């Protein structure tokens, strides 16, 4: 007698092989059998006409804080994600000394846009070391599994104090101590180490983050801990200002440690060929037997702009600025007033305000040809005709008027793709998704609270790439499922999940593919201290099971909490 049998579904098992029909039997939290007609069960789920897949393994999130206050880890849990990994981009909350807690919250706010008041109210700080932090995570009940990586920024601040914050060079002793802490983190179950080397990561005061200028001695010194233990991956985010330098030390890291090295890769407006050059370098490294991988996003990473978002084209105008502190509905009520509309549209952006903005934010308040209407359901591959500039030209209005009325009267969000939209369509992303040297990630779940919500990426991968895309070729469902199950799990050594195969953990999605539909993102106030964030709902998930237990049925949480902290198993000293 099985615990559950999912009957007669179309099984896409996560291996990439062709879909097939049959049953999936579950017993004691594990998959007992896949395919064919299985025997009786305590509960049977009719999956006729439905797709059965493994639960999604999302390896690029920033739930480091949210994992301490939100047992659901929404919105990822709504989208069939059953395992999330955080500690990405070099930011995190451990290790930490009491007097540096604020500095770590500042870094998380600056890099990942999770507001200080939210973190202050939500973090319990019942830890100092990384193993203490893991134990704090372990003590909490949750719906889905979590996994962590050790992050460079807190480690550097812990070891070097203010010298780290002012980006001084690490001494040999500093490096040795960071290496020791990395070993300690890996032994406590961290899945690797991450760092940040990009100018886009700054503190709220506009300072570059502590790891921005770390040299190759520091990075190779810390990374040697992975080689010693034979465990973990080394990940980073870089601007690749000096591509030869970055590639040289990454190759050396991969060669000396034998461990996977990965970096984030997107295309960029200012250098459209960059991603192709870097992929060529990845293929060259792999031809030399080096485990180098590019982690990619499955859609453009873009900010949404409307009332209550982190930024919109009018926030730099004095009259708008004056009402920005009001509740969203009150702002909207006032903005509908024709006199206020006229006044805001007549104003030029305040020079003082514009001067305070980063180059990117200045761009975001002026480039109407790069603003697109999103609609509902949202369009993440809008054609040029959907740009604010094009609509203005077509209708005889100014771009300001089009943007204002879309945001205010239609209560919609404008979409500004920051990266992965150089060519104005998804062709570069499609090429990356077809490249075996790329790993799908970058959902950024939990981050960029009032500007981005990409945690629905797994649902988007299926609905857009597998069914709805009309501006270019689609991709096979088997490939899309494999990309976010067995591939992500295998890369980080999560060997007990990611496939529908006997003996593996029964993390399962049952999806009505025809009904799978992402909703328009919405702003909610559900974080500690009344913090505001974007969430995105989805239709089409009939059920999600974690460890063989139904956790969501038709979008509703069942009350079950089978999730836990997953600790990496390491191979001991070599």
C-alpha positions in Angstrom: 0.0 0.0 0.0 1.6 3.3 -1.1 0.9 6.6 0.7 0.0 8.4 -2.5 -0.4 7.4 -6.2 -0.6 10.2 -8.8 -2.6 8.4 -11.5 -2.4 8.7 -15.3 -0.5 12.0 -15.6 1.9 13.1 -18.4 5.3 12.6 -16.6 8.1 15.0 -17.4 10.7 13.4 -15.1 13.4 16.0 -15.0 16.0 14.0 -16.9 15.3 15.5 -20.3 13.8 12.3 -21.8 10.5 12.4 -23.7 7.3 12.8 -21.6 5.4 9.6 -21.0 2.1 8.6 -19.4 1.7 6.6 -16.2 1.5 6.7 -12.4 3.9 8.0 -9.8 3.8 6.1 -6.5 5.0 7.7 -3.3 5.8 6.0 0.1 7.6 7.3 3.2 8.4 10.7 1.6 10.2 9.0 -1.4 9.3 8.1 -4.9 8.5 4.4 -5.0 7.8 3.9 -8.7 7.4 5.9 -11.9 5.4 4.9 -14.9 3.0 2.1 -15.7 0.0 1.2 -13.5 0.8 1.2 -9.8 -1.0 -0.6 -7.0 -3.4 0.9 -4.3 -2.7 3.9 -2.1 -4.1 5.6 0.9 -4.7 8.6 -1.3 -5.1 8.7 -5.1 -4.7 11.9 -7.1 -6.2 11.8 -10.6 -3.7 13.5 -12.9 -5.4 12.7 -16.2 -4.7 15.6 -18.6 -2.2 17.1 -16.1 1.6 17.3 -16.2 3.7 15.7 -13.4 7.2 17.1 -12.8 9.8 17.2 -10.0 9.6 20.2 -7.7 11.7 23.2 -8.9 15.1 23.6 -7.4 15.8 27.4 -7.4 19.5 28.0 -6.7 19.6 31.8 -6.8 17.5 33.5 -4.1 18.0 36.0 -1.4 15.7 34.6 1.3 18.5 34.8 3.9 16.3 37.1 6.1 12.9 36.0 5.0 13.7 32.3 5.9 13.8 33.5 9.6 10.3 35.1 9.6 8.3 33.5 6.7 7.7 29.8 7.0 6.1 29.8 3.5 8.9 31.6 1.5 6.3 33.1 -0.7 6.0 33.8 -3.6 8.4 30.9 -4.6 6.3 28.3 -2.9 3.2 29.3 -5.0 5.2 28.5 -8.2 6.1 24.9 -7.4 9.5 25.6 -6.0 10.4 23.0 -3.4 14.0 23.9 -2.7 15.6 27.4 -2.5 19.2 28.3 -2.1 20.4 31.7 -0.7 23.7 33.3 0.3 24.1 34.6 -3.3 25.9 37.7 -4.6 28.3 37.7 -1.6 25.6 39.1 0.8 24.3 37.4 4.0 24.0 37.7 7.7 26.7 35.4 9.1 29.2 35.5 10.6 28.5 38.8 12.5 29.7 40.7 15.5 27.0 42.6 17.4 28.4 46.1 16.3 28.4 45.1 12.6 24.8 43.9 12.4 23.7 47.3 11.0 26.4 47.2 8.4 25.2 43.9 7.1 21.6 45.1 7.0 22.8 48.2 5.0 24.6 45.9 2.6 21.5 43.8 2.1 19.4 46.9 1.6 21.9 48.4 -0.8 22.5 45.3 -2.9 19.2 43.5 -2.8 16.7 46.3 -1.9 15.4 44.6 1.2 14.5 47.6 3.5 16.4 48.2 6.7 13.2 48.5 8.9 12.0 45.1 7.6 15.4 43.5 8.4 15.6 45.2 11.8 12.1 43.9 12.7 12.6 40.4 11.2 16.1 39.3 12.1 16.5 37.7 15.5 20.3 37.8 15.5 20.5 34.7 17.7 23.9 33.8 16.1 27.4 35.0 15.6 29.2 32.3 13.6 27.9 30.7 10.4 27.3 27.3 12.1 25.1 29.3 14.7 23.2 30.8 11.8 22.6 27.4 10.2 21.3 26.1 13.6 18.9 29.1 13.9 17.5 28.2 10.4 17.3 24.6 11.4 15.1 25.3 14.4 12.3 26.8 12.4 9.4 25.0 10.7 8.8 25.7 7.0 6.9 24.6 4.0 9.8 24.0 1.5 13.5 23.1 1.8 16.2 25.8 2.1 19.9 25.6 1.5 22.6 28.2 2.1 26.0 29.4 0.8 28.7 31.3 2.7 28.9 34.9 1.7 32.0 37.0 1.3 30.7 40.4 2.6 29.7 39.4 6.1 32.9 37.2 6.4 35.1 40.1 5.3 33.5 42.5 7.7 33.7 39.9 10.5 37.4 39.4 10.0 38.6 42.9 8.9 36.0 45.2 10.5 36.1 48.8 9.2 39.0 48.0 7.0 36.7 45.7 5.0 34.0 48.4 4.7 36.7 50.9 3.4 37.8 48.2 0.9 41.3 47.8 2.1 43.5 45.0 0.8 43.3 41.8 2.9 46.5 40.7 4.7 47.8 37.2 4.6 46.3 36.8 8.1 42.9 38.1 7.0 42.8 35.7 4.1 43.8 32.7 6.4 41.0 33.6 8.8 38.4 34.0 6.0 39.6 30.6 4.7 39.1 29.1 8.1 35.6 30.5 8.3 34.8 29.2 4.9 35.9 25.7 5.9 33.8 26.0 9.1 30.8 27.1 6.9 31.2 24.1 4.5 31.5 21.7 7.4 28.2 23.2 8.8 26.5 22.4 5.5 27.1 25.4 3.2 26.9 24.6 -0.5 29.7 26.9 -1.4 30.9 30.5 -1.3 29.8 33.6 -3.2 31.2 37.1 -3.8 30.3 40.3 -5.5 32.7 42.3 -7.8 30.2 44.7 -9.5 29.7 48.5 -9.3 26.0 47.9 -9.4 26.2 46.6 -5.8 26.5 49.6 -3.4 25.5 50.5 0.1 22.5 52.8 0.7 25.1 55.6 1.0 26.4 54.9 -2.5 29.7 53.2 -1.4 30.9 50.1 -3.3 30.5 46.9 -1.3 33.4 45.5 0.8 34.3 42.7 -1.6 34.3 44.9 -4.8 38.1 45.2 -5.0 39.2 41.9 -3.3 42.2 40.7 -5.3 43.0 37.3 -6.7 45.2 36.4 -3.7 42.2 36.8 -1.4 39.7 35.0 -3.8 42.1 32.1 -4.4 43.1 31.9 -0.7 39.4 31.6 0.4 38.6 29.3 -2.5 41.3 26.8 -1.5 39.0 25.8 1.4 36.6 24.2 -1.2 39.5 22.2 -2.6 40.7 21.0 0.8 37.2 19.7 1.7 36.3 18.6 -1.9 33.0 20.3 -1.4 31.0 23.4 -2.5 31.0 25.7 -5.5 32.5 29.2 -5.9 30.1 31.8 -7.4 30.5 35.5 -8.2 28.9 38.5 -9.9 31.4 40.7 -11.8 31.4 43.6 -14.2 34.3 41.9 -16.0 36.1 45.3 -16.4 39.3 43.4 -17.0 38.0 40.2 -18.6 41.5 38.6 -18.9 42.2 39.1 -15.2 38.8 37.7 -14.1 39.0 34.7 -16.4 42.6 34.0 -15.4 41.9 33.7 -11.6 38.6 31.9 -12.2 40.4 29.3 -14.3 43.1 29.0 -11.7 40.4 28.6 -9.0 38.7 25.8 -11.0 42.0 24.1 -11.8 43.5 24.2 -8.2 40.3 23.3 -6.3 38.6 21.0 -8.9 35.4 22.6 -7.7 32.7 24.2 -9.9 33.2 28.0 -10.5 30.2 30.0 -11.7 29.5 33.6 -12.5 26.3 35.5 -13.4 25.9 36.2 -17.1 23.4 38.5 -18.9 23.6 40.6 -22.0 24.1 44.4 -21.5 23.0 47.4 -23.6 26.5 49.1 -23.4 28.3 46.0 -24.6 26.0 43.7 -26.7 28.8 41.2 -27.6 30.0 40.8 -24.0 28.0 37.6 -23.2 29.2 35.9 -26.4 32.8 36.6 -25.5 32.4 35.3 -22.0 30.6 32.2 -23.3 33.5 31.6 -25.7 35.8 31.8 -22.7 33.6 29.3 -20.7 33.7 26.8 -23.6 37.5 27.2 -23.8 37.9 26.5 -20.1 35.6 23.5 -20.3 37.7 22.2 -23.3 40.7 22.3 -20.9 38.7 20.2 -18.4 37.9 23.1 -16.1 34.5 23.2 -14.3 33.5 26.8 -15.3 29.8 27.7 -15.7 27.7 30.8 -16.5 24.5 31.2 -14.5 21.8 32.8 -16.6 18.3 34.2 -16.3 15.3 32.9 -18.2 13.9 36.3 -19.1 15.0 40.0 -19.0 15.7 41.4 -15.6 13.8 44.6 -15.5 12.3 47.0 -13.0 8.6 47.6 -12.7 7.4 51.2 -12.2 4.1 52.4 -10.9 2.6 53.9 -7.8 4.4 52.7 -4.7 7.4 51.2 -6.5 11.0 52.0 -5.7 11.2 54.3 -8.7 9.1 55.6 -11.5 9.6 58.3 -14.1 7.9 61.0 -11.9 9.6 60.4 -8.5 12.2 62.9 -9.3 9.6 65.7 -9.8 9.0 67.9 -6.7 5.2 67.7 -6.7 5.2 63.9 -7.0 7.9 63.7 -4.4 5.7 65.6 -1.9 3.0 62.9 -1.9 5.2 59.8 -2.2 5.1 59.1 1.5 1.3 58.6 1.5 -0.4 55.2 1.3 -0.6 53.9 -2.3 -4.4 54.3 -2.6 -4.2 57.8 -1.3 -1.4 58.6 -3.7 -3.5 57.3 -6.6 -6.6 59.2 -5.5 -4.6 62.5 -5.6 -2.7 61.7 -8.8 -6.1 61.3 -10.5 -6.8 64.9 -9.9 -6.5 66.7 -13.3 -4.9 69.8 -11.7 -2.2 67.7 -10.0 -1.6 65.8 -13.2 -1.1 69.0 -15.1 1.3 70.3 -12.5 3.5 67.1 -12.4 3.6 66.8 -16.2 4.7 70.5 -16.5 7.6 70.0 -14.0 11.1 69.2 -15.1 12.8 66.6 -12.9 14.6 68.3 -10.0 18.3 68.7 -10.9 19.2 68.0 -7.2 17.2 64.8 -7.3 18.6 63.7 -10.6 22.2 64.4 -9.5 21.6 62.1 -6.6 20.6 59.2 -8.9 23.0 56.6 -10.2 23.6 56.6 -14.0 21.1 53.7 -14.3 18.4 55.5 -12.4 18.9 58.6 -14.5 18.4 56.4 -17.5 15.2 55.0 -16.0 13.7 58.4 -15.6 14.3 59.5 -19.2 14.5 56.7 -21.8 10.9 56.4 -23.0 11.9 54.0 -25.8 13.0 51.5 -23.1 9.8 51.7 -21.1 7.2 49.1 -22.1 3.6 48.5 -21.1 3.2 45.2 -19.2 -0.6 44.6 -19.1 -2.3 41.5 -17.5 -1.1 38.9 -17.9 2.3 40.6 -18.1 4.3 40.6 -21.3 8.0 40.0 -20.7 8.9 40.1 -24.4 7.2 43.3 -25.6 7.7 44.4 -29.2 8.8 48.0 -30.0 5.2 49.0 -30.5 4.6 48.6 -26.8 7.2 51.2 -25.8 5.9 54.4 -24.2 7.7 56.4 -27.0 6.0 54.4 -29.7 2.6 54.7 -28.2 3.1 58.5 -27.8 4.1 58.9 -31.4 1.1 56.8 -32.5 -1.5 58.7 -30.4 -0.2 62.3 -30.6 0.4 62.5 -26.9 3.7 63.2 -25.1 5.6 60.2 -23.6 5.1 61.8 -20.1 1.3 61.7 -20.6 1.2 58.1 -21.8 3.4 56.9 -18.9 1.4 58.9 -16.3 -2.0 57.7 -17.5 -0.9 54.1 -17.8 0.4 54.2 -14.2 -2.3 56.3 -12.6 -5.6 55.8 -14.6 -5.0 52.2 -15.7 -3.3 51.2 -12.4 -0.6 49.3 -14.3 3.2 49.0 -14.1 5.7 50.0 -16.8 8.5 47.5 -17.5 12.1 48.7 -18.0 14.3 45.7 -19.0 17.8 46.5 -17.5 19.7 43.5 -18.9 18.9 40.6 -21.3 17.0 42.8 -23.8 19.7 44.3 -26.0 18.2 43.0 -29.2 14.6 43.8 -28.1 13.6 40.2 -28.0 14.6 36.9 -26.2 16.9 35.5 -28.9 20.1 35.8 -26.8 18.3 34.2 -23.8 17.2 31.3 -26.0 20.8 30.7 -27.2 22.0 30.7 -23.5 19.1 28.4 -22.5 20.3 26.0 -25.2 23.9 26.1 -24.1 24.9 23.2 -21.8 27.6 25.4 -20.3 24.9 27.6 -18.8 22.9 27.0 -15.5 19.5 28.5 -15.1 19.2 30.7 -12.0 18.8 34.4 -11.1 15.2 34.3 -9.9 16.4 36.6 -7.0 13.4 35.4 -4.8 13.1 37.6 -1.8 15.1 40.5 -3.2 14.4 43.9 -4.9 11.1 44.2 -2.9 9.5 47.1 -4.7 11.1 47.0 -8.1 11.4 43.4 -9.3 9.7 40.1 -8.8 11.2 37.2 -10.7 10.5 34.4 -8.2 7.8 33.3 -10.6 10.5 32.4 -13.1 9.8 28.6 -13.0 6.2 29.1 -14.0 7.3 31.6 -16.7 9.8 29.2 -18.1 7.0 26.7 -18.9 4.2 29.1 -19.9 6.4 31.4 -22.1 9.1 29.2 -23.5 7.0 26.1 -23.7 3.7 27.5 -25.0 3.1 31.2 -25.4 6.1 32.7 -27.1 5.2 34.2 -30.4 8.3 36.4 -31.3 10.6 33.5 -31.9 11.1 29.7 -31.4 9.9 28.0 -28.3 11.7 25.3 -26.3 10.7 21.7 -25.5 9.0 21.2 -22.1 11.3 18.3 -21.3 14.3 20.7 -21.7 12.6 23.4 -19.6 11.8 21.0 -16.8 15.3 19.5 -16.7 16.8 23.0 -16.6 15.2 23.8 -13.2 15.2 20.4 -11.6 18.0 17.8 -12.2 20.4 20.4 -13.6 20.2 22.8 -10.7 20.1 20.0 -8.1 23.1 18.2 -9.6 25.2 21.3 -10.0 25.2 22.0 -6.3 25.2 18.3 -5.2 21.6 18.0 -4.1 21.7 14.4 -5.2 18.4 13.3 -3.5 16.1 15.4 -5.6 15.5 16.9 -9.1 14.2 13.8 -10.8 11.1 11.6 -10.6 13.0 8.4 -10.0 12.6 5.6 -7.4 14.4 6.3 -4.1 14.6 10.1 -4.5 12.8 12.6 -2.4 9.1 13.0 -3.5 9.1 16.7 -4.4 6.4 16.8 -7.1 4.4 19.3 -9.1 1.0 18.4 -10.7 0.3 21.1 -13.3 -2.6 21.9 -15.5 -0.4 23.2 -18.3 -3.2 24.7 -20.3 -4.3 26.8 -17.4 -0.8 27.8 -16.3 -0.9 31.6 -16.2 1.1 34.3 -14.4 -0.8 37.1 -12.9 0.1 40.8 -12.9 2.6 41.5 -10.1 1.0 43.2 -7.0 2.3 45.2 -4.1 1.5 43.9 -0.7 2.3 45.0 2.9 3.1 41.6 4.5 6.7 41.9 5.7 7.9 42.8 9.2 7.4 46.4 10.2 4.6 46.6 7.5 7.2 46.4 4.7 6.0 46.5 1.2 7.0 44.1 -1.6 6.0 42.7 -5.0 4.4 39.3 -5.2 3.2 37.4 -8.2 0.4 34.8 -8.2 -0.1 32.0 -10.7 -2.9 29.7 -11.8 -2.4 26.1 -13.0 -0.7 24.3 -10.1 -3.1 21.6 -9.1 -0.8 20.4 -6.3 2.8 20.7 -5.0 4.2 17.9 -2.8 7.3 18.2 -0.7 8.8 15.0 0.8 5.6 13.2 -0.4 3.3 15.6 1.5 0.9 17.9 -0.3 1.9 21.4 0.7 -0.3 23.3 -1.8 -3.5 22.3 -3.5 -5.0 24.6 -6.1 -3.0 27.5 -4.8 -4.0 27.0 -1.1 -1.5 26.0 1.6 -2.6 22.7 3.2 -1.0 23.7 6.5 1.7 21.0 6.2 5.3 22.1 7.0 7.7 19.3 5.8 10.5 21.7 4.8 13.8 21.8 6.4 17.4 23.1 6.2 19.4 21.0 3.8 23.0 20.7 4.7 25.6 19.8 2.1 27.4 16.5 2.6 31.1 16.9 2.0 33.6 14.3 1.1 36.0 14.9 4.0 39.7 15.8 3.6 41.4 14.7 0.5 
